[in-house]
Amino acid sequence: MQTNPTHTSLVAIGDSFTEGMSDLLPDGTYRGWADLLAGRMAARTPGFRYANLAVRGKLIAQIVEEQVGPAAAMQPDVITLVGGLNDTLRPKCDMGRVRALLEEAVERLTPACKHLVLMRSPGRNGPVLERFRPRMEELFACVDDVAARHGALVVDLYGAPSLGDPRAWDVDRLHLTDDGHRRVAEAVWQTLGYEAEDPEWRTPVPPTPPPNWTARRVEDARFTRQYLLPWISRRLTGRSSGDGRSPKRPDLLPYEGPAA
């Protein structure tokens, strides 16, 4: 990979991870690692263009159907694709179909850009990760394989201790905090060949005393009420948090926003 390259455009596709949840801005919108990355790239390249087609809750089939075609048509320098993890969290998941769809996406995107970036998504350490770890690792093995065969780049977030630390995750336990998104942006930045701004992005913050038993139970009850039960309800009724939502940046336009 070229050192300190120049890229003129970026298109990000995927689900809530790439949309930017839970990196909340004061106006109520989400920023996230892809916006942070675009800001950095724009600071180096006048006229830099950016689109973000990701929508929360999307499964890999929906990403392929709704986002891959438009992303390929934009012909950007860089495309990032992160998808399939929502599938692994479903009670019934056809991993063979997930692998086939990921392969299809990569085959369509690779000729459309200079660099296609895939990721081994981060996982929050805890019982939920342990339950779904086999499926996640099967997905990541597929990511590694398809990337090697098609010349895509892979960012290993799953193996980063900093992003397994529960403190890098929001109270919903599904999405990264603003610091977590900052670390992801740094990881992609370095993978694209730019000089590191945070060489220690993999290193977690120093240990802090754990909350006491009462505080943990209060937080567990809040999590169950506000996040877990609504998530289960959507699964049972076939609904998604992304139903009816449009991408926040559907067109490849000059980036406007603070560089990070």
Backbone hydrogen bonds in HBPLUS format (Angstrom, degrees):
<---DONOR---> <-ACCEPTOR-->    atom                        ^
c    i                          cat <-CA-CA->   ^        H-A-AA   ^      H-
h    n   atom  resd res      DA  || num        DHA   H-A  angle D-A-AA Bond
n    s   type  num  typ     dist DA aas  dist angle  dist       angle   num
A0004-ASN N   A0193-GLY O   2.61 MM 189  5.48 155.0  1.67 143.0 138.6     1
A0049-ARG N   A0008-THR O   3.01 MM  41  6.39 161.7  2.04 143.0 146.4     2
A0078-VAL N   A0009-SER O   3.21 MM  69  6.37 148.2  2.31 136.2 145.7     3
A0010-LEU N   A0049-ARG O   2.99 MM  39  6.47 143.2  2.13 143.4 154.4     4
A0051-ALA N   A0010-LEU O   2.99 MM  41  6.47 148.7  2.09 152.9 162.0     5
A0011-VAL N   A0078-VAL O   2.94 MM  67  6.38 151.9  2.02 151.6 160.7     6
A0080-THR N   A0011-VAL O   2.98 MM  69  6.50 153.7  2.05 151.3 158.9     7
A0012-ALA N   A0051-ALA O   2.98 MM  39  6.39 157.3  2.03 147.2 153.2     8
A0053-LEU N   A0012-ALA O   2.86 MM  41  6.15 151.2  1.94 172.7 177.6     9
A0013-ILE N   A0080-THR O   2.93 MM  67  6.14 160.8  1.96 156.8 162.8    10
A0082-VAL N   A0013-ILE O   3.40 MM  69  6.77 156.5  2.46 143.7 149.5    11
A0055-VAL N   A0014-GLY O   3.25 MM  41  6.58 150.6  2.34 137.0 130.9    12
A0018-THR N   A0015-ASP O   3.09 MM   3  5.67 129.5  2.36 113.6 124.3    13
A0019-GLU N   A0015-ASP O   2.94 MM   4  6.17 147.0  2.05 147.9 157.9    14
A0020-GLY N   A0016-SER O   3.01 MM   4  6.11 146.5  2.12 144.2 149.6    15
A0021-MET N   A0016-SER O   3.30 MM   5  5.73 142.9  2.44 152.2 155.7    16
A0023-ASP N   A0020-GLY O   2.86 MM   3  5.79 164.5  1.88 149.3 152.6    17
A0024-LEU N   A0022-SER O   2.98 MM   2  5.51 124.8  2.30 107.4  91.4    18
A0031-ARG N   A0023-ASP O   2.87 MM   8  5.51 164.8  1.89 158.9 162.5    19
A0025-LEU N   A0029-THR O   2.78 MM   4  5.47 169.3  1.79 175.6 174.7    20
A0028-GLY N   A0025-LEU O   2.93 MM   3  5.46 163.3  1.96 124.6 127.2    21
A0036-LEU N   A0032-GLY O   3.10 MM   4  6.39 160.9  2.14 152.2 158.2    22
A0037-LEU N   A0033-TRP O   2.81 MM   4  6.01 158.5  1.86 150.2 156.0    23
A0038-ALA N   A0034-ALA O   2.93 MM   4  6.10 160.3  1.97 144.7 150.3    24
A0039-GLY N   A0035-ASP O   2.93 MM   4  6.15 152.0  2.00 146.9 154.3    25
A0040-ARG N   A0036-LEU O   3.11 MM   4  6.44 154.7  2.18 147.8 153.6    26
A0041-MET N   A0037-LEU O   2.97 MM   4  6.26 166.0  1.99 156.3 160.0    27
A0042-ALA N   A0038-ALA O   2.83 MM   4  5.93 157.4  1.88 149.9 156.4    28
A0043-ALA N   A0039-GLY O   3.10 MM   4  6.23 143.2  2.24 139.4 148.1    29
A0044-ARG N   A0041-MET O   3.14 MM   3  5.44 146.8  2.25 103.9 113.3    30
A0045-THR N   A0041-MET O   3.20 MM   4  6.41 130.3  2.46 139.6 153.2    31
A0045-THR N   A0042-ALA O   3.22 MM   3  5.02 134.1  2.44  92.5 104.8    32
A0048-PHE N   A0045-THR O   3.13 MM   3  5.59 138.1  2.31 144.8 141.7    33
A0255-TYR N   A0048-PHE O   2.83 MM 207  6.04 159.5  1.87 155.2 155.9    34
A0050-TYR N   A0253-LEU O   2.84 MM 203  5.65 157.2  1.90 149.2 147.5    35
A0052-ASN N   A0249-ARG O   2.82 MM 197  4.79 145.9  1.94 125.8 136.7    36
A0249-ARG N   A0052-ASN O   3.28 MM 197  4.79 153.7  2.35 152.4 144.7    37
A0062-GLN N   A0059-LEU O   3.06 MM   3  5.33 119.2  2.44 103.0 117.5    38
A0063-ILE N   A0059-LEU O   2.99 MM   4  6.33 154.0  2.05 153.8 162.1    39
A0064-VAL N   A0060-ILE O   2.96 MM   4  6.17 162.1  1.99 150.4 154.5    40
A0065-GLU N   A0061-ALA O   2.93 MM   4  6.09 159.4  1.97 144.9 151.1    41
A0066-GLU N   A0062-GLN O   2.79 MM   4  5.69 163.3  1.82 148.9 153.5    42
A0067-GLN N   A0063-ILE O   2.87 MM   4  5.13 151.8  1.95 133.3 141.3    43
A0068-VAL N   A0063-ILE O   3.14 MM   5  6.47 144.0  2.28 155.5 161.5    44
A0071-ALA N   A0067-GLN O   3.00 MM   4  6.08 160.7  2.04 154.9 161.0    45
A0072-ALA N   A0068-VAL O   2.92 MM   4  6.07 164.0  1.95 154.6 158.6    46
A0073-ALA N   A0069-GLY O   2.99 MM   4  6.19 154.9  2.05 152.7 160.0    47
A0074-MET N   A0070-PRO O   3.26 MM   4  6.47 133.2  2.50 139.1 149.2    48
A0074-MET N   A0071-ALA O   3.21 MM   3  5.37 138.4  2.39  99.6 110.6    49
A0075-GLN N   A0072-ALA O   3.18 MM   3  5.56 151.0  2.27 108.7 116.5    50
A0114-LYS N   A0077-ASP O   2.92 MM  37  4.90 131.3  2.16 113.7 128.3    51
A0115-HIS N   A0077-ASP O   2.93 MM  38  6.33 149.7  2.02 159.1 168.3    52
A0079-ILE N   A0115-HIS O   3.03 MM  36  6.50 156.9  2.09 158.3 164.2    53
A0117-VAL N   A0079-ILE O   2.81 MM  38  6.17 165.5  1.83 161.9 166.5    54
A0081-LEU N   A0117-VAL O   2.91 MM  36  6.24 162.9  1.94 169.9 171.9    55
A0087-ASP N   A0084-GLY O   3.15 MM   3  5.19 122.3  2.50  94.3 108.6    56
A0088-THR N   A0084-GLY O   3.24 MM   4  6.64 150.0  2.33 145.7 152.9    57
A0088-THR N   A0085-LEU O   3.06 MM   3  5.13 116.1  2.49  96.5 111.5    58
A0089-LEU N   A0086-ASN O   3.26 MM   3  5.28 140.2  2.43  96.0 106.9    59
A0090-ARG N   A0087-ASP O   3.09 MM   3  5.45 162.2  2.13 111.7 117.4    60
A0097-ARG N   A0094-ASP O   3.08 MM   3  5.43 121.6  2.44 104.1 117.2    61
A0098-VAL N   A0094-ASP O   3.05 MM   4  6.42 156.8  2.10 149.5 156.8    62
A0099-ARG N   A0095-MET O   2.93 MM   4  6.10 162.3  1.97 147.1 151.1    63
A0100-ALA N   A0096-GLY O   3.07 MM   4  6.29 156.7  2.13 142.7 149.1    64
A0101-LEU N   A0097-ARG O   2.94 MM   4  6.13 159.5  1.98 153.0 157.9    65
A0102-LEU N   A0098-VAL O   2.94 MM   4  6.15 158.3  1.99 151.2 157.3    66
A0103-GLU N   A0099-ARG O   2.97 MM   4  6.15 160.1  2.01 148.0 153.5    67
A0104-GLU N   A0100-ALA O   2.96 MM   4  6.21 155.8  2.02 143.8 150.5    68
A0105-ALA N   A0101-LEU O   2.92 MM   4  6.17 160.6  1.96 149.8 154.5    69
A0106-VAL N   A0102-LEU O   3.00 MM   4  6.27 165.1  2.02 154.3 157.5    70
A0107-GLU N   A0103-GLU O   2.93 MM   4  6.12 161.6  1.97 152.8 158.2    71
A0108-ARG N   A0104-GLU O   3.06 MM   4  6.27 148.4  2.16 147.4 155.2    72
A0109-LEU N   A0105-ALA O   2.91 MM   4  6.07 148.7  2.01 149.0 158.3    73
A0110-THR N   A0106-VAL O   2.95 MM   4  5.75 166.0  1.97 152.0 154.6    74
A0112-ALA N   A0109-LEU O   2.88 MM   3  5.19 144.8  2.00 112.2 123.7    75
A0153-LEU N   A0116-LEU O   2.84 MM  37  6.16 163.3  1.87 167.4 169.0    76
A0118-LEU N   A0153-LEU O   2.75 MM  35  5.98 173.9  1.75 158.4 159.8    77
A0155-VAL N   A0118-LEU O   2.95 MM  37  6.38 152.3  2.03 142.7 149.6    78
A0120-ARG N   A0155-VAL O   2.97 MM  35  6.23 164.4  2.00 155.8 156.7    79
A0157-LEU N   A0120-ARG O   3.02 MM  37  5.53 138.6  2.20 140.1 151.3    80
A0158-TYR N   A0120-ARG O   2.95 MM  38  5.45 128.5  2.22 132.4 139.1    81
A0125-ASN N   A0164-GLY O   2.92 MM  39  5.14 171.7  1.92 136.7 138.8    82
A0130-GLU N   A0126-GLY O   3.20 MM   4  6.52 161.0  2.24 151.9 157.5    83
A0131-ARG N   A0127-PRO O   3.04 MM   4  6.22 149.0  2.14 143.2 150.9    84
A0132-PHE N   A0128-VAL O   3.19 MM   4  6.47 154.3  2.26 150.3 156.1    85
A0133-ARG N   A0129-LEU O   2.72 MM   4  5.48 114.0  2.15 148.0 164.8    86
A0136-MET N   A0132-PHE O   3.02 MM   4  6.24 167.3  2.04 160.3 164.5    87
A0137-GLU N   A0133-ARG O   2.84 MM   4  6.00 166.3  1.85 163.4 166.0    88
A0138-GLU N   A0134-PRO O   2.99 MM   4  6.17 142.0  2.14 139.4 149.9    89
A0139-LEU N   A0135-ARG O   2.92 MM   4  6.23 155.0  1.98 150.6 157.2    90
A0140-PHE N   A0136-MET O   2.88 MM   4  6.21 155.7  1.94 149.7 156.7    91
A0141-ALA N   A0137-GLU O   2.96 MM   4  6.05 146.0  2.07 137.5 145.9    92
A0142-CYS N   A0138-GLU O   3.16 MM   4  6.42 148.2  2.27 140.3 148.2    93
A0142-CYS N   A0139-LEU O   3.11 MM   3  5.14 119.8  2.49  94.0 108.7    94
A0143-VAL N   A0139-LEU O   2.94 MM   4  6.33 151.3  2.03 145.5 154.1    95
A0144-ASP N   A0140-PHE O   2.93 MM   4  6.19 163.3  1.96 149.0 152.3    96
A0145-ASP N   A0141-ALA O   3.01 MM   4  6.17 158.0  2.06 142.2 148.4    97
A0146-VAL N   A0142-CYS O   2.88 MM   4  6.04 177.7  1.88 161.6 161.6    98
A0147-ALA N   A0143-VAL O   2.97 MM   4  5.95 155.7  2.04 146.3 153.6    99
A0148-ALA N   A0144-ASP O   3.02 MM   4  6.14 157.3  2.08 143.8 149.8   100
A0149-ARG N   A0145-ASP O   3.11 MM   4  6.37 151.9  2.19 147.5 154.9   101
A0150-HIS N   A0146-VAL O   3.06 MM   4  6.12 136.1  2.26 140.6 151.1   102
A0151-GLY N   A0147-ALA O   2.81 MM   4  5.54 116.8  2.22 146.9 156.7   103
A0152-ALA N   A0147-ALA O   3.01 MM   5  4.50 142.0  2.15 126.0 131.7   104
A0160-ALA N   A0157-LEU O   3.17 MM   3  5.27 165.8  2.19 108.9 112.0   105
A0163-LEU N   A0160-ALA O   3.10 MM   3  5.64 137.1  2.30 113.9 123.8   106
A0164-GLY N   A0161-PRO O   3.19 MM   3  5.20 150.3  2.29 100.8 109.7   107
A0162-SER N   A0202-ARG O   2.85 MM  40  5.03 138.2  2.02 139.7 142.7   108
A0168-ALA N   A0165-ASP O   2.84 MM   3  5.64 168.5  1.85 129.9 134.0   109
A0169-TRP N   A0166-PRO O   3.06 MM   3  5.41 160.8  2.10 114.7 117.9   110
A0177-THR N   A0168-ALA O   2.91 MM   9  5.59 160.3  1.95 132.5 133.5   111
A0170-ASP N   A0175-HIS O   2.75 MM   5  5.70 174.5  1.75 166.8 168.2   112
A0173-ARG N   A0170-ASP O   2.97 MM   3  5.54 164.0  1.99 119.2 124.6   113
A0181-HIS N   A0177-THR O   2.99 MM   4  6.33 159.0  2.04 153.6 158.3   114
A0182-ARG N   A0178-ASP O   2.96 MM   4  6.18 150.2  2.05 141.6 150.3   115
A0183-ARG N   A0179-ASP O   3.04 MM   4  6.29 153.5  2.11 146.7 152.6   116
A0184-VAL N   A0180-GLY O   3.06 MM   4  6.41 151.3  2.14 146.0 154.0   117
A0185-ALA N   A0181-HIS O   2.95 MM   4  6.22 164.1  1.97 154.2 157.7   118
A0186-GLU N   A0182-ARG O   3.04 MM   4  6.30 154.3  2.11 145.0 152.0   119
A0187-ALA N   A0183-ARG O   2.95 MM   4  6.22 153.0  2.03 144.9 152.2   120
A0188-VAL N   A0184-VAL O   3.00 MM   4  6.33 161.7  2.03 159.6 162.7   121
A0189-TRP N   A0185-ALA O   2.91 MM   4  6.00 161.7  1.95 148.5 154.5   122
A0190-GLN N   A0186-GLU O   2.97 MM   4  6.19 161.7  2.01 152.2 155.3   123
A0191-THR N   A0187-ALA O   3.04 MM   4  6.22 155.7  2.10 142.4 149.7   124
A0192-LEU N   A0188-VAL O   2.96 MM   4  6.20 144.2  2.09 151.6 160.2   125
A0194-TYR N   A0189-TRP O   3.20 MM   5  5.73 155.1  2.27 156.9 150.0   126
A0193-GLY N   A0190-GLN O   2.93 MM   3  5.15 156.7  1.99 107.1 114.5   127
A0201-TRP N   A0198-ASP O   3.23 MM   3  5.60 140.0  2.40 128.2 123.4   128
A0203-THR N   A0200-GLU O   2.93 MM   3  5.36 150.6  2.01 115.1 124.0   129
A0216-ARG N   A0212-ASN O   3.01 MM   4  6.29 156.4  2.07 155.6 162.8   130
A0217-ARG N   A0213-TRP O   3.01 MM   4  6.29 157.1  2.06 151.9 157.8   131
A0218-VAL N   A0214-THR O   2.97 MM   4  6.22 159.7  2.02 153.6 159.1   132
A0219-GLU N   A0215-ALA O   3.00 MM   4  6.16 159.7  2.04 145.4 151.0   133
A0220-ASP N   A0216-ARG O   2.84 MM   4  6.05 153.8  1.91 146.7 154.5   134
A0221-ALA N   A0217-ARG O   2.95 MM   4  6.14 157.7  2.00 147.3 152.7   135
A0222-ARG N   A0218-VAL O   3.00 MM   4  6.24 157.5  2.05 147.3 153.5   136
A0223-PHE N   A0219-GLU O   2.88 MM   4  6.06 161.6  1.92 149.7 155.0   137
A0224-THR N   A0220-ASP O   2.94 MM   4  6.13 163.4  1.97 149.8 154.0   138
A0225-ARG N   A0221-ALA O   3.01 MM   4  6.16 165.7  2.04 149.4 153.1   139
A0226-GLN N   A0222-ARG O   2.90 MM   4  5.93 174.2  1.90 157.7 159.7   140
A0227-TYR N   A0223-PHE O   2.89 MM   4  5.42 153.8  1.96 142.7 149.7   141
A0228-LEU N   A0223-PHE O   3.05 MM   5  6.31 163.2  2.08 143.7 149.1   142
A0229-LEU N   A0224-THR O   2.96 MM   5  5.82 169.1  1.97 157.2 157.0   143
A0231-TRP N   A0227-TYR O   3.04 MM   4  6.08 151.6  2.12 144.2 152.7   144
A0232-ILE N   A0228-LEU O   2.90 MM   4  6.19 159.4  1.95 156.5 161.9   145
A0233-SER N   A0229-LEU O   2.92 MM   4  6.11 158.8  1.96 150.6 156.8   146
A0234-ARG N   A0230-PRO O   3.01 MM   4  6.25 154.5  2.08 145.8 151.4   147
A0235-ARG N   A0231-TRP O   3.09 MM   4  6.40 155.1  2.15 146.1 152.9   148
A0236-LEU N   A0232-ILE O   2.95 MM   4  6.22 159.2  2.00 154.3 159.6   149
A0237-THR N   A0233-SER O   3.07 MM   4  6.20 143.4  2.20 144.4 153.6   150
A0238-GLY N   A0234-ARG O   2.94 MM   4  5.81 110.5  2.44 139.5 153.6   151
A0239-ARG N   A0234-ARG O   2.91 MM   5  4.73 138.4  2.08 140.5 144.3   152
A0238-GLY N   A0235-ARG O   3.42 MM   3  5.23 157.7  2.47  95.9 102.2   153
A0243-ASP N   A0240-SER O   3.17 MM   3  5.38 170.5  2.18 111.2 113.9   154
A0245-ARG N   A0242-GLY O   3.02 MM   3  5.35 166.6  2.04 133.6 133.8   155
